[in-house]
Amino acid sequence: MSSPLIRRRPIAALLAALTLCFPLAAPAAEHITLTNGFEIDSVRRESLPNSGKVRLYPVGPSNTNPEAPTSYLDLAAAAIARIEPLEIPAIPPEPATPASKLPSVPELLSHAGAQHHIDIDLLLSVVNAESGGQVLAVSHAGARGLMQLMPATAAYLGVHDAFRPDQNIAGGTAYLDQLLTRYHNDVRLALAAYNAGPTAVDRFHGVPPYRETRAYVARIITEFNRRKRLGQIACRYEVGCPTFATRLIVAKVGRSATAPSAEPHTSSESAHRALQAAAP
């Protein structure tokens, strides 16, 4: 709780103090340490007037020109613990890639899924629930891109531009991989943590009793199962379809959710993580 003396300080005096600590614009590169332990290399820092916030432009391909950076994140000024000068070599701009050679979203998801052993149908279902496949989607809370990464989460994952599909998908898949590992491949809990945060899942020892989170988990599981069933139907008429069993997830959020028994997919034929929906 804030001290009464601090709360009674005039707003003008507080803003003046913030301005002294953090100049309105700092174009030089800086190494910034946050109070939560995260560290960010920034090519430019600006104070946002009358907001108590600071805008940081992280080092990366999108911000090669400090005078005209394009990717940024906003933080409370009080969240910055230390600022140090940073000398960085000039980053050459990325060569333009012909539009015809840019990988599609399904291709990016397939690559990320193979890298982290996560079924591409699960990743597609997450993307549809998070952004509807809109690359430039921004939520009311500030989450960005296809897999809706919050700025702090993106910085933690090394994502410099959350609106770039390749970076967003790589970061979002890595984060989902961490959550699946944390919750022993329990897909329901991992999805709930992706939506509401691991702290909420740990506090309630399961899917939190939030309407939004429960609807989110149920929606993704339902779409995942639909995709798998369609794949099974299609395989009846195709030659060379995989013969391994497909695991479905029962979408009973808040109750014991089980899946048909199957051996984990550890063979080279299936590099995807075995989807488990164990009871909480």
ABEGO torsion letter per residue (X at the ends): XBBAAAAABBAAAAAAAAAAABBABBABBBBBBBAAGBBBBBABBBBBBGAGBBBBBBBEAAAABAABBABBBBBBAAABABBBBBBBBBBBBBBBBBAAABBBAAAAAAAAAAAAGBBAAAAAAAAAAAAGGBAABBBAAGBBEAAGBBAAAAAAAGBABAABAAAAAAAAAAAAAAAAAAAGGBAAAAAAAAAAEAAAAAAAGEBBABAAAAAAAAAAAAAAAAAAAAAAAAAAABBGBBABBBBBBBBBBGBBBBBBBBBBBABAABABBBBBBBBX
